[in-house]
Amino acid sequence: MDRIGKGKFSTVFKTKNRKTGEICALKQIEKGGLDPREMKFIRDEIQIFTLVSHPNAAKMREVFENDKEIHIVMDLVKGGELFDFIVK
């Protein structure tokens, strides 16, 4: 997996679905060190991804969770960071 981004709560990797060969993004969130407010923010993000269905929005494919991490599999969006695009 190639790391393609890093934020306060997570690291995003470019990965490949072993069954379909589809290239996608994997957002890995380390749960250790998150306070309850930050954990709520992550849960809200997952809920919003579940509700949004629009051709111009990345789609969440799956969510996996264990004691230490949350993994969100989503569409790979090319073109760089959204924040950098907005600043330009």
Secondary structure, 3 states (H helix, E strand, C coil): CEEEEECCCEEEEEEECCCCCCEEEEEEEECCCCCHHHHHHHHHHHHHHHHCCCCCCCCEEEEEECCCEEEEEEECCCCCCHHHHHHC
